[in-house]
Amino acid sequence: MLNKLTTLMGAAALSVMGSMGSMGAAASLDLKADNPTLISDSFLLDVIDNGGGDFVFTGTADFDAASGITPDGAANIFFEGGIFISGPDAVISTFGTLDVSDDFGSIAEGALSGFGYTDTSLEFLFDVTGGDYSDEFGPLALVEFMLAPGSTATFLSGLNDGDVLAGTLTVSGSVAPIPLPAGLPLLAAGLAGFAFMRRQQKA
């Protein structure tokens, strides 16, 4: 009976660990964004390949929607992110700038501090360094580019110098870590059960 319980608990723990591992690519920043949020539904991202794993992504566009702040007139973004890829999942942020503005001046400015990606998105994390709405954004701003549905591109393979990728760009402030998976307490309970069973067997 004891061995049967141990087997069942082990299977449950492995199931939870498997579901946690499939939640997303390891290279993602795994961040969640809050307001303020600005969205450009038709953003064009320029790809510059300098060779040897050295990429630059850049683009500029007007925003289609905003929440959490009210821009004065038309709001737009210019951003640039340079990264170096030294191997699978080994990405080093090298440089980057963020400039979000409206008709009356700067909304938020930032310097690149982190980078992540999935098969269909790029994530640029910026330290907010200035702008009229810097307090609303907080210390960090997340710029996320999502490939348009139906795109055949895959990050970060298959990109070529001069490519222009279409998609949705979102700029958000007050980023915070994504909460732990709901199954984590079950995993902890299973591991604790293992320890208890071992003590019982030794006794």
N, C-alpha and C positions, 0 to 999 in steps of 0.2 A: 504493500500500500504506500509505504514511504517513497519507494523508488518511482511508483506511478505518479505521485504528487510532484516529485522533483522533475520528472520528464515533462509533465503538463506545464509547470511553472517556467521551465526552460524554453518551451515552445512559445509561450506567451511573451517572454522577454525578447526572444529573437524576432518575433513578429513585430513588436513595437520598435525595436532597433531598425528593422528593415524599412518600416514606414517612415521613420525619421530620416533615414539616409536617402529616400526618394523624394524628399520635399523640394529639392532644387539643386542646381549646380553648385559645387563647392566654391566656385569663383565668385558667386554673387555676394554683394555686401550684406544681404539679409537685413535691410533697413526698411522701416515703415515711415511714411511721411505724413505730416499734418499741415494745416493751414499756416501761412498763406500758400496757395497753389495757383500756378499759371500754366495754361495748356495751349500748345500750338498743334493743331490736328494735321497740318500739312507741312511738317518740317522736312527740309532736305539737308542731310548730313554728308559733308564732303570727307572723303577718305584720302589721306596722303600717306603713302608707303615709302619711307626713306630707306628701306632695306634692312636686313639683319634683325627683324623683329621690332623696328622702330616705327610706330604709327602715330599720326596726328589726325584727330577728328575735330572738325570745326563746322560752324554753321550760324546763320542769322535768320530771324523770322519775326513776324508779328504774332502776338498771342490772340487766340480766339476766345478764351474764357479766363476768368480770374475769380478766386474766392478768398476771403480772409483779408483782402485789401482792395481798395478802389483806385486803380491807376488814373492819373490825370491825362485824359486823351488816350491815344494809341500806345500800347505797351509792346516792347520788343526785346529780343534777347540777342546777344552775341556771346558765344562761348567757344573755347578752344581747349582741347585736352590732349596732351602728348603722353604716350605710354611706351614702355619697352617690354617686350615679351621674351623672356629668357628660356621658356620651356612650357610644357603643359601646365596650366594653372599657376604659372610663375609670372605674374605681371607686376611691374614696378611703375608706379605713377612718377612721371618725370616733371611735368610742368602743366600749367593750365590757368586760364583766366575766365571769369564769369562777369558779364555786364548786363544787367536787366534794367531797362530805363523806360520812361514815358515822355510825354511832350514837355514836361517841366524839369526833367533831370533824372538822376540815378535812383532806381528803386533798390537795387542790391548789387554789391560787387563782391567778388570772392577769388580765392586762390585754391587751386586743386590740391586736395589732401588725401584722396582715396579713389580707387577705381575698382569696379566689379563688372561681371557680365554673365549672361545666360545665353542660350542658343538664339534668343530673339530680342535681347535687350542689352544696352550698355548703360552703366551707372557711373556717374561722376559725382564725387563728394567734394564740396568746396567749403573752406573756412570763410565765413562771411567777414569781409574787411571794411565794409562801408555801405553807404546808400541811405536814402531817406527812410526806408522801411527795414533797416537792418535789425532794429529791436523786434519787429514782428517776425522776422525770419529766425532770429536767434543766432547762436554761434555757427550753425551749419546749414548748408543748403544742398539739396539733392537734385541733380539733373539726371533724368532718366529718358533714354531714347528707346522707343518700342518700334520694331519693324512693322511696316504695314502688312495687314493680312494678305497671304498669298505670296509674300516675298520668298525667293529661293536662297537668299543670303543666310549664312550661319556665322555667328561670331565665335571665335575670332579667326576662322579658317575661310578660305575662298575669297578674301577681300583683295582687291587690286588697287593700285595707285590710280587715282582719278575717279574711282567709283563715287556715285551719288546715290545715297540710300534714302528712300522715302519712308516716313513714319510719323509717330506722335511724340512730341517732346513735352515733358512735364518738369516744371521747376517747383520744388516744395521746400518748406522750411521746417524747423523744429523736428528733425529726424530723430527717431528713437529705435533701439533694437526691437526686432520682432519678438513677441512673447514666445516662451518655450512651448514646444508641442504639447497638446493636451495629454498625449500618451506618456509623457515623461514620468508623472507620479506612478503610473502602473509599472513602468520599467524599474523604478527605484524600489517599489514594493516587491517585485519579482526577485531582484538581486538580494534584498534583505531576507527574503524567504529562503534563497539558496544558502545563505550564511546560517540561518536557523536550522535548516535541515542537516547541514554538515555537523553542527554541534550536537544535534540529536543522535546522529549516526555514531559519532565518536563516543558519546555517553553510553 
